[in-house]
Amino acid sequence: MAWSKIVGHRPWIDAFAEVVRRRRLAHAYLFVGPQGVGKRLFARELAKALLCEKATPEKFEACDACAACQLVDAGTHPDFFLVGKPEDKNEMPVETMRELCGNFSLKSSRGHGKVGLLDDADDLNEESANCFLKTLEEPPPGSIFILLCTSLEGQLPTIRSRCQTIRFAPLTASETKEVLTRQELADPALLPRLLHLASGSPGRALELADPAIWEARNFVLKGLAQPKIDAVGLGKHVAEFAEDAGKETVLHRQRAYRLLRLLVQAWQDAARFTVGGEPPSADAEDARLLQSLAGGRSPETFLSMMERSLEAETQIGRYIQLGLVLEGLMESWAQILERGRKEA
Ligand SMILES: [Zn+2]
């Protein structure tokens, strides 16, 4: 039942079942892999199976029905701790780790050990990692930590050496499709486009399932396809669009990043057109739009567009005022496209 929620990663399900059957579970695991491939979902199912009051070493799977399973689902299991970096912070605060360690100093409430799931292990700094080391090394008997991160190289050696590494690969195209078709998309017509963007990471693709972001993307592409580009108007439009995401500036930045991801994909598709290729899965109208942007320009033009986008992303990450960043980006994109036409 429960493991069937996980698409892909079958070898790891079998490996954990085997390790539990042989009672050889390590006390800390580092799940490494790209964002959106299902690491967190896997970790939750693993936590549930460990805490489940019906699961046995011979049948290692959460039952989804016992009190423990229901408490994990509700986010109120007293022995399950899910912690991560607050959205408005760049690094993991030491207080977060101190609190997690404090919780592990007490005995398991329901007698099945404790599970700590640490999201964003990429963002541990020296201080927050150091505070965590002793508990990570010697958690109370029967307790385990699962740390999620995107790169092994980015981990501090002190953390790495205390964890067993489990690598999560991107999903195959058919697995990705399976995950996306299981979701209720606000606009089902987006499915082929999301598949095109996913590259094995359905979670990342699902972040782009909001039809409003696609509308904004189309607005920008149409604006940039005009013979005379109104860069200032475009900049204002996208800045307002980002600010419409909600009150918090973290939401504005998040929306801007997502829009940029769609636009970078559009530049990749346009670059493919310049060398006679066809972008997979774009609809006819969209293909015509990209083709008109590509027309008479070279692939280098679109490489410059992508580079300039990366620069804007870096600026957003440095908390430079979003409106300025986006207006500057539209201005540069307009210039690059105009230059591209002259050079061709
Ligand atoms: Zn259960």
Residues whose N, C-alpha, C, O or C-beta is under 5 A from the ligand:
A	BS01	ZN	C52 E53 K54 A62 C63 D64 A65 C66 C69
